[in-house]
Structures are given as structure tokens and as C-alpha cells.
Amino acid sequence: MFYQKNLKNILAIACIISTTSVFAESKRDVGKAYKQRDLGKTYEQCGLGGMLFGESSPILAVVSNVTWDLGTTATLTNISSDVNCVSPEVKTMAFISNSYNEIIAASAKGNGKYLETIVNISGKNIAKVRSVVASLIADNNYSTQTHKQKVLNLYNAII
């Protein structure tokens, strides 16, 4: 009876937290850390719950954080370490930004771990990713684009 009552309370809290979002997040900003993350996103992306379930099940992440320590580790992680509390979109953007040249080279070659990673992230096949990369490079403005513009273009084209 005690566990049933607490489980209902935990699930109610999890539902409230997961449905409240005070601001829209832009997935187009390279390297933007979510320092102004709301409580719901903190419980989804941070702490033990975020580490275990953040990308696969935000609800389980919230429930785990609430159950484990009432969200203390999620809150502390949010305050102390943006690296451990970022959305999958930001992680993907950071990967593309940090390995852009390697992605382009692997795409030209037709194989390699960077190309495989982009294929896995995007869910597209190798031929599609290579085609997208080729069209981005063939753009008349490619040589004048900044690194950030190139990364954004690749991210938006494959994700």
C-alpha cells in the first residue's frame, strides 16, 4: 500500500514535470548549452535518470531521478556540468562541428567511422548521406561559408 501510494505520487510529479516547458529550444544553435533549462528538461536530461534513459525515454529519466533522490543529482548536474546535461540535438551538433572535416573526407571516400556515425545518427543510408554532402559542397557559396554555416547546413540536411 505504501509503495503504491508513493508510486502514484512519483508518476504524478513526473507527468507534471515532463509536460511543463517554459521555453522553446532551438536545435539550430551550434554548441548552445541549455543553461536556462527548465525543471522538466533538467529531470529528463540530467542526473542518473538522464544518463540512463535521457535519450531513449524521457519519462523513465524523470521517474528515475525522482525515485532515486528526489532529483537532487539532476539539479546538481544541471548546475555544475552542462556537458552531462545536453539534449541529443546538441550532442549531434557538437559531433558534426568537432569532426566536420573527417565527415567530409569519409563521405568522399565512401566509408569510415565518421560516415558510419552520421548514418547511424541520421537514420539515412550511406548513399543518401554522401549525396547530401556532395550537394552541400557543390553549392556555389560553399567556399565562402563559415565553419558554423557549413555545420548547420549539414546538420539541417541530414537530421
Secondary structure as UniProt FT lines:
FT   HELIX           2..19
FT   TURN            27..28
FT   TURN            30..31
FT   TURN            35..36
FT   HELIX           39..45
FT   HELIX           47..53
FT   TURN            54..56
FT   HELIX           58..69
FT   TURN            70..71
FT   HELIX           72..80
FT   HELIX           82..84
FT   HELIX           88..98
FT   HELIX           100..109
FT   HELIX           113..122
FT   HELIX           126..138
FT   TURN            140..141
FT   HELIX           142..144
FT   HELIX           147..158
//
